Amino acid sequence: MAGVPVRTTIAKVVRRHVAHRRYKYQDRRVLEQIVNPFILSRFAPQRVLEIGREPYEAFYNEFFTGRELWTIDWDAAKAPFGARNHIVDDAANLCRHFREGYFDFMLMNGVFGWGLNEHEAIENAFGAVHAILAPGGVFVLGWNDTPDLVPVPLDRVQALKRFRLYLFPPLNATSFKCSTCQHIYNFYRK
Ligand SMILES: C[S@@+](CC[C@H](N)C(=O)[O-])C[C@H]1O[C@@H](n2cnc3c(N)ncnc32)[C@H](O)[C@@H]1O
């Protein structure tokens, strides 16, 4: 899929669903209009996993039409907003559900510090993400850099050291801080 058509398609999806609620939030715009379109056009991921799903993201399924999209959230009430392939479980248990190297692209946004808070569970979750990511696959971690939402400093999470930092071309950074919500996107590859 070429870059411009993907961006156009995604922009239409965002406009159709939420554009009027997005202009204030750079963190959401970066995810929806920069991160996802670039990943789709550059990597054409066939198997995608999104960890953590809120009702306002249900339309994200449309970004990944024609691909094998999975979602996981430990709150059963979020299942109606997930993909057709949805799992109700703790992200720390991902290895119970998928074989090694299964996914080409994985996104975990707003989960670290929002429920994924215990150091051991954090290590297990990021360890599992690394295990089930394909070699060369991309992992995007979105988190909020505020004291109440950083349960463990990320540089103390051993499992994250297994990834390679990925210089994300559209933002020219391996880690990008948005102007809203102290939100940061970290970019990794396996
Ligand atoms: C603040 S919401 C944000 C999620 C959303 N992806 C976003 O971008 O706004 C956090 C979500 O992560 C889920 N969650 C938190 N900890 C989790 C864990 N350890 N395993 C699976 N889901 C978790 C919550 O149930 C909730 O739906």
The ligand as an SDF file (V2000), in Angstrom:
LIG
                    3D

 27 29  0  0  0  0  0  0  0  0999 V2000
   -6.6250    4.5240   29.8860 C   0  0  0  0  0  0  0  0  0  0  0  0
   -7.2120    3.2310   28.8560 S   0  0  0  0  0  0  0  0  0  0  0  0
   -6.3780    3.6880   27.3970 C   0  0  0  0  0  0  0  0  0  0  0  0
   -6.3360    2.6990   26.3290 C   0  0  0  0  0  0  0  0  0  0  0  0
   -6.3710    3.1310   24.9280 C   0  0  0  0  0  0  0  0  0  0  0  0
   -5.5550    2.1990   24.1520 N   0  0  0  0  0  0  0  0  0  0  0  0
   -6.0070    4.5370   24.5470 C   0  0  0  0  0  0  0  0  0  0  0  0
   -5.1780    4.7100   23.6410 O   0  0  0  0  0  0  0  0  0  0  0  0
   -6.5780    5.4950   25.0820 O   0  0  0  0  0  0  0  0  0  0  0  0
   -6.3820    1.8100   29.4910 C   0  0  0  0  0  0  0  0  0  0  0  0
   -6.9650    0.4960   28.9890 C   0  0  0  0  0  0  0  0  0  0  0  0
   -6.0090   -0.5220   29.2490 O   0  0  0  0  0  0  0  0  0  0  0  0
   -6.6440   -1.6180   29.8820 C   0  0  0  0  0  0  0  0  0  0  0  0
   -5.6240   -2.2560   30.7400 N   0  0  0  0  0  0  0  0  0  0  0  0
   -4.9730   -1.7070   31.7860 C   0  0  0  0  0  0  0  0  0  0  0  0
   -4.0790   -2.5800   32.2900 N   0  0  0  0  0  0  0  0  0  0  0  0
   -4.1660   -3.7020   31.5430 C   0  0  0  0  0  0  0  0  0  0  0  0
   -3.4870   -4.9440   31.5630 C   0  0  0  0  0  0  0  0  0  0  0  0
   -2.5460   -5.2070   32.4830 N   0  0  0  0  0  0  0  0  0  0  0  0
   -3.8110   -5.8700   30.6550 N   0  0  0  0  0  0  0  0  0  0  0  0
   -4.7680   -5.6080   29.7210 C   0  0  0  0  0  0  0  0  0  0  0  0
   -5.4460   -4.4500   29.6440 N   0  0  0  0  0  0  0  0  0  0  0  0
   -5.1470   -3.4890   30.5540 C   0  0  0  0  0  0  0  0  0  0  0  0
   -7.8090   -0.9910   30.6550 C   0  0  0  0  0  0  0  0  0  0  0  0
   -8.8200   -1.9290   30.9320 O   0  0  0  0  0  0  0  0  0  0  0  0
   -8.2590    0.1160   29.7080 C   0  0  0  0  0  0  0  0  0  0  0  0
   -9.2000   -0.3350   28.7720 O   0  0  0  0  0  0  0  0  0  0  0  0
  1  2  1  0
  2  3  1  0
  2 10  1  0
  3  4  1  0
  4  5  1  0
  5  6  1  0
  5  7  1  0
  7  8  2  0
  7  9  1  0
 10 11  1  0
 11 12  1  0
 11 26  1  0
 12 13  1  0
 13 14  1  0
 13 24  1  0
 14 15  1  0
 14 23  1  0
 15 16  2  0
 16 17  1  0
 17 18  1  0
 17 23  2  0
 18 19  1  0
 18 20  2  0
 20 21  1  0
 21 22  2  0
 22 23  1  0
 24 25  1  0
 24 26  1  0
 26 27  1  0
M  CHG  2   2   1   9  -1
M  END
$$$$
